């Protein structure tokens, strides 16, 4: 019986450790970043709201927006097909915070033209109650 209790306790500790390792892995943070970018492409407010911290702000094109304000700005692009490709992500995870910096290649397809733009971007993530959120995002047009 003692062996069984010991094995169950050991298994529980190992399982918890593996879950934390997974969540503190830079690949896990990159997946959240890609989900955020996908939500922007799809103009999906519910997904954006779930991925961002309640105090989230984004510095975009000289403006400072909350999640709601950012989404309202995105609504003006509903007739535009937007796709992004993240390039050269550098992600650092340290306990309950993470930082990502990367190049983002954007394609904006309008009814009569296509525009390619490149951005240098960074984002800060925080973990609260075991859940990662994007707290801050910065985007600057690369010339």
DRENMAR-121240 format. One record per residue (C-alpha): x, y, z; residue in one letter; residue number from 0. Coordinates in Angstrom, 2 decimals. Layout:
<recs>
<rec X="X" Y="Y" Z="Z" res="A" n="NUM"/>
...
</recs>
This chain:
<recs>
<rec X="0.00" Y="0.00" Z="0.00" res="X" n="0"/>
<rec X="2.84" Y="2.41" Z="0.86" res="X" n="1"/>
<rec X="4.41" Y="1.66" Z="-2.53" res="X" n="2"/>
<rec X="1.15" Y="2.47" Z="-4.30" res="X" n="3"/>
<rec X="0.78" Y="5.80" Z="-2.46" res="X" n="4"/>
<rec X="4.42" Y="6.63" Z="-3.20" res="X" n="5"/>
<rec X="4.00" Y="5.81" Z="-6.91" res="X" n="6"/>
<rec X="0.82" Y="7.89" Z="-7.17" res="X" n="7"/>
<rec X="2.49" Y="10.83" Z="-5.38" res="X" n="8"/>
<rec X="5.59" Y="10.56" Z="-7.58" res="X" n="9"/>
<rec X="3.48" Y="10.38" Z="-10.73" res="X" n="10"/>
<rec X="1.53" Y="13.48" Z="-9.64" res="X" n="11"/>
<rec X="4.71" Y="15.45" Z="-9.02" res="X" n="12"/>
<rec X="6.19" Y="14.42" Z="-12.37" res="X" n="13"/>
<rec X="2.96" Y="15.29" Z="-14.19" res="X" n="14"/>
<rec X="2.80" Y="18.75" Z="-12.62" res="X" n="15"/>
<rec X="6.44" Y="19.37" Z="-13.45" res="X" n="16"/>
<rec X="5.90" Y="18.37" Z="-17.07" res="X" n="17"/>
<rec X="2.90" Y="20.67" Z="-17.40" res="X" n="18"/>
<rec X="4.91" Y="23.62" Z="-16.08" res="X" n="19"/>
<rec X="7.78" Y="22.78" Z="-18.41" res="X" n="20"/>
<rec X="5.37" Y="22.77" Z="-21.33" res="X" n="21"/>
<rec X="3.86" Y="26.11" Z="-20.37" res="X" n="22"/>
<rec X="7.23" Y="27.72" Z="-19.71" res="X" n="23"/>
<rec X="8.66" Y="26.52" Z="-23.00" res="X" n="24"/>
<rec X="9.29" Y="29.28" Z="-25.59" res="X" n="25"/>
<rec X="7.36" Y="27.17" Z="-28.13" res="X" n="26"/>
<rec X="4.26" Y="27.45" Z="-25.93" res="X" n="27"/>
<rec X="4.63" Y="31.26" Z="-25.91" res="X" n="28"/>
<rec X="5.15" Y="31.24" Z="-29.69" res="X" n="29"/>
<rec X="1.88" Y="29.31" Z="-30.06" res="X" n="30"/>
<rec X="0.04" Y="32.00" Z="-28.05" res="X" n="31"/>
<rec X="1.63" Y="34.67" Z="-30.24" res="X" n="32"/>
<rec X="0.54" Y="32.83" Z="-33.39" res="X" n="33"/>
<rec X="-2.99" Y="32.48" Z="-31.97" res="X" n="34"/>
<rec X="-3.05" Y="36.25" Z="-31.37" res="X" n="35"/>
<rec X="-1.91" Y="36.97" Z="-34.91" res="X" n="36"/>
<rec X="-4.47" Y="34.52" Z="-36.27" res="X" n="37"/>
<rec X="-7.20" Y="36.30" Z="-34.27" res="X" n="38"/>
<rec X="-6.10" Y="39.62" Z="-35.82" res="X" n="39"/>
<rec X="-6.19" Y="38.09" Z="-39.32" res="X" n="40"/>
<rec X="-9.68" Y="36.70" Z="-38.67" res="X" n="41"/>
<rec X="-10.89" Y="39.83" Z="-36.84" res="X" n="42"/>
<rec X="-11.95" Y="37.54" Z="-33.99" res="X" n="43"/>
<rec X="-12.63" Y="39.68" Z="-30.91" res="X" n="44"/>
<rec X="-13.54" Y="36.77" Z="-28.61" res="X" n="45"/>
<rec X="-10.21" Y="35.08" Z="-29.31" res="X" n="46"/>
<rec X="-8.29" Y="38.36" Z="-28.87" res="X" n="47"/>
<rec X="-10.06" Y="38.98" Z="-25.58" res="X" n="48"/>
<rec X="-9.15" Y="35.51" Z="-24.26" res="X" n="49"/>
<rec X="-5.49" Y="35.87" Z="-25.24" res="X" n="50"/>
<rec X="-4.95" Y="39.35" Z="-23.83" res="X" n="51"/>
<rec X="-4.70" Y="40.47" Z="-20.22" res="X" n="52"/>
<rec X="-7.48" Y="42.81" Z="-18.97" res="X" n="53"/>
<rec X="-4.82" Y="45.57" Z="-18.76" res="X" n="54"/>
<rec X="-3.51" Y="44.84" Z="-22.29" res="X" n="55"/>
<rec X="-2.27" Y="47.73" Z="-24.41" res="X" n="56"/>
<rec X="-0.85" Y="47.83" Z="-27.90" res="X" n="57"/>
<rec X="1.38" Y="50.50" Z="-29.40" res="X" n="58"/>
<rec X="0.39" Y="50.46" Z="-33.05" res="X" n="59"/>
<rec X="1.20" Y="53.10" Z="-35.64" res="X" n="60"/>
<rec X="1.68" Y="55.84" Z="-33.05" res="X" n="61"/>
<rec X="-1.53" Y="54.96" Z="-31.18" res="X" n="62"/>
<rec X="-2.07" Y="53.33" Z="-27.80" res="X" n="63"/>
<rec X="-5.06" Y="50.99" Z="-27.67" res="X" n="64"/>
<rec X="-6.74" Y="48.57" Z="-25.28" res="X" n="65"/>
<rec X="-7.98" Y="45.22" Z="-26.64" res="X" n="66"/>
<rec X="-11.40" Y="46.72" Z="-27.35" res="X" n="67"/>
<rec X="-9.98" Y="49.84" Z="-29.04" res="X" n="68"/>
<rec X="-7.60" Y="47.72" Z="-31.11" res="X" n="69"/>
<rec X="-10.45" Y="45.51" Z="-32.24" res="X" n="70"/>
<rec X="-12.53" Y="48.57" Z="-33.16" res="X" n="71"/>
<rec X="-9.62" Y="49.74" Z="-35.34" res="X" n="72"/>
<rec X="-9.47" Y="46.28" Z="-36.96" res="X" n="73"/>
<rec X="-13.15" Y="46.44" Z="-37.84" res="X" n="74"/>
<rec X="-12.24" Y="49.09" Z="-40.43" res="X" n="75"/>
<rec X="-10.31" Y="46.39" Z="-42.32" res="X" n="76"/>
<rec X="-13.09" Y="43.83" Z="-42.67" res="X" n="77"/>
<rec X="-13.09" Y="44.21" Z="-46.47" res="X" n="78"/>
<rec X="-9.34" Y="43.56" Z="-46.57" res="X" n="79"/>
<rec X="-7.82" Y="40.06" Z="-46.52" res="X" n="80"/>
<rec X="-4.91" Y="40.30" Z="-44.08" res="X" n="81"/>
<rec X="-2.26" Y="37.63" Z="-43.61" res="X" n="82"/>
<rec X="0.87" Y="37.72" Z="-41.51" res="X" n="83"/>
<rec X="3.99" Y="35.61" Z="-41.37" res="X" n="84"/>
<rec X="6.16" Y="35.76" Z="-38.25" res="X" n="85"/>
<rec X="9.87" Y="35.55" Z="-38.99" res="X" n="86"/>
<rec X="12.86" Y="35.11" Z="-36.68" res="X" n="87"/>
<rec X="11.02" Y="34.99" Z="-33.35" res="X" n="88"/>
<rec X="13.24" Y="35.37" Z="-30.32" res="X" n="89"/>
<rec X="11.43" Y="34.32" Z="-27.15" res="X" n="90"/>
<rec X="12.66" Y="34.44" Z="-23.57" res="X" n="91"/>
<rec X="10.65" Y="32.91" Z="-20.72" res="X" n="92"/>
<rec X="11.49" Y="33.80" Z="-17.13" res="X" n="93"/>
<rec X="9.16" Y="32.46" Z="-14.44" res="X" n="94"/>
<rec X="5.83" Y="34.27" Z="-14.89" res="X" n="95"/>
<rec X="6.88" Y="36.60" Z="-17.69" res="X" n="96"/>
<rec X="7.96" Y="36.14" Z="-21.28" res="X" n="97"/>
<rec X="9.11" Y="38.45" Z="-24.05" res="X" n="98"/>
<rec X="9.02" Y="37.91" Z="-27.80" res="X" n="99"/>
<rec X="10.58" Y="39.98" Z="-30.55" res="X" n="100"/>
<rec X="10.21" Y="39.22" Z="-34.23" res="X" n="101"/>
<rec X="9.68" Y="40.45" Z="-37.77" res="X" n="102"/>
<rec X="6.12" Y="40.28" Z="-39.05" res="X" n="103"/>
<rec X="5.50" Y="40.24" Z="-42.81" res="X" n="104"/>
<rec X="2.00" Y="41.49" Z="-43.63" res="X" n="105"/>
<rec X="0.03" Y="41.13" Z="-46.83" res="X" n="106"/>
<rec X="-3.07" Y="43.28" Z="-47.26" res="X" n="107"/>
<rec X="-5.28" Y="42.32" Z="-50.19" res="X" n="108"/>
<rec X="-7.79" Y="44.97" Z="-51.19" res="X" n="109"/>
<rec X="-10.31" Y="44.57" Z="-54.03" res="X" n="110"/>
<rec X="-8.01" Y="46.41" Z="-56.46" res="X" n="111"/>
<rec X="-4.49" Y="46.10" Z="-55.01" res="X" n="112"/>
<rec X="-2.18" Y="44.13" Z="-52.73" res="X" n="113"/>
<rec X="0.20" Y="45.81" Z="-50.29" res="X" n="114"/>
<rec X="3.16" Y="44.13" Z="-48.61" res="X" n="115"/>
<rec X="4.46" Y="45.62" Z="-45.35" res="X" n="116"/>
<rec X="7.03" Y="44.50" Z="-42.83" res="X" n="117"/>
<rec X="6.92" Y="45.26" Z="-39.13" res="X" n="118"/>
<rec X="9.32" Y="44.85" Z="-36.24" res="X" n="119"/>
<rec X="7.26" Y="43.76" Z="-33.28" res="X" n="120"/>
<rec X="7.59" Y="42.75" Z="-29.66" res="X" n="121"/>
<rec X="5.23" Y="41.45" Z="-27.04" res="X" n="122"/>
<rec X="5.26" Y="40.85" Z="-23.31" res="X" n="123"/>
<rec X="3.42" Y="37.93" Z="-21.74" res="X" n="124"/>
<rec X="2.51" Y="37.33" Z="-18.11" res="X" n="125"/>
<rec X="1.28" Y="34.22" Z="-16.36" res="X" n="126"/>
<rec X="-1.46" Y="34.63" Z="-13.78" res="X" n="127"/>
<rec X="-3.02" Y="31.66" Z="-12.00" res="X" n="128"/>
<rec X="-1.23" Y="29.34" Z="-14.41" res="X" n="129"/>
<rec X="-2.62" Y="31.04" Z="-17.55" res="X" n="130"/>
<rec X="-0.48" Y="33.03" Z="-20.00" res="X" n="131"/>
<rec X="-1.79" Y="36.34" Z="-21.38" res="X" n="132"/>
<rec X="-0.37" Y="38.95" Z="-23.71" res="X" n="133"/>
<rec X="0.06" Y="42.08" Z="-21.61" res="X" n="134"/>
<rec X="1.78" Y="44.43" Z="-24.08" res="X" n="135"/>
<rec X="2.33" Y="44.48" Z="-27.84" res="X" n="136"/>
<rec X="4.36" Y="46.91" Z="-29.92" res="X" n="137"/>
<rec X="4.44" Y="47.19" Z="-33.69" res="X" n="138"/>
<rec X="6.58" Y="49.51" Z="-35.81" res="X" n="139"/>
<rec X="6.54" Y="49.67" Z="-39.60" res="X" n="140"/>
<rec X="9.91" Y="48.61" Z="-41.04" res="X" n="141"/>
<rec X="11.04" Y="50.81" Z="-43.89" res="X" n="142"/>
</recs>
